[in-house]
Amino acid sequence: MDKVRSLSIHADYRCRHSGQCCSTNWDVPIELPIYKTLTEALTAGRLEMASGTEGLSPFILGPELPDDTAAMFERTEGGHCVFLERSSRLCIVHRDLGETALASTCRHFPRVAIRDRRGTFIALSHFCPTAAAMLFRDDVKLQIVEQPRAFPPADYEGLDVTDEDLPPLLHPRMLMDLDGYSAWERHMVHRCEDVTRQPESILATLQRDADLVARWKPGMITLSQAVEQLPLEFVDAPLQVRLAPSLELFREAMTAVPDEFKPVPDEDGLEEAFTCWVRTEWPRFHAPVNRYIAAKAFASWTSYQGRGVAAIVRGIEAAVGLVRVESARECRDAHKPLDADLLLEAFRSADFLLNHLAVGEDLAENWSRVANVP
């Protein structure tokens, strides 16, 4: 049986019907067997579109659809799927026909999975409000767990690493073995367990650790042992007092977003908002930010798409930078100091860019520029 792992804070995830995934104006592809099931159910009267969708067709058809796509769900003018019942925020397909009738994208969101020879590793996109809220929980110890009840063994959609694919790189001229990479992944998550520690300190510590472990050479000890021998002490790092470094990380991430998906630039007043409303409140939220760091360290696609452990850490640093930028944007628009609700929306916006707008390979290429050979 395939072994599944997740973070403890995500292990009991279940949909809370926020409706966000069904109302974001996304193109959702439908596989041919699912398309046949849905059209037959519509014809037989076992399935109906949501109220307020009169005059719309249920599906988008045509020769320009992506490969292996029979159709896409039609959307309302406001970007809602025609099968989202807005009063209850329930998916009508799921409600009336069951999970097996869902398109693959609908069935797997917000899961972000990697499958390799070790098993399946499942992270969550925090664009989902329920997933984002789990960063604020304090009822479970932060760690990697096996066989989480929310994610039974299944064919999860994500990054599928075959036996012919190379393992992650330690640095651009050396591969890791999978035991060594597993040790490094556990180490990164373990660094985040102390949720009272400054996120800046955790990031600086991971940067130091990546530099040290990248110096390992085959010989007296294994890579796993080299990870275990990393210093226990953390690197003290000051709080970020200006938004400019995070804005640079944000702009770098935006270069990985295709032009047709790039939002209108909106940076007016962000530095001032960060100074007035984010910087002073940021120390109150070490715990959720540190859990976010762990979520970016676990099941990282950059491990396979990038060129070394330094690139992985750079991607985590960029993700936190995006959270700072989006926190400033939320506070500017709300005209008030950072609070838990605004930070939750910042997590959502950061992951929307990283997981749903940007091209993962391009992000990894950007972040790999720091992955020098020791």
Beta strands, then each sheet from edge to edge (+ up, - down):
strand 1: 4-7
strand 2: 29-30
strand 3: 59-60
strand 4: 71-73
strand 5: 84-85
strand 6: 90-91
strand 7: 111-116
strand 8: 119-124
strand 9: 144-146
strand 10: 158-160
strand 11: 169-171
strand 12: 174-175
sheet 1: 9+ 1- 8- 7+ 10+
sheet 2: 2+ 4- 3+
sheet 3: 5+ 6-
sheet 4: 11+ 12-
end
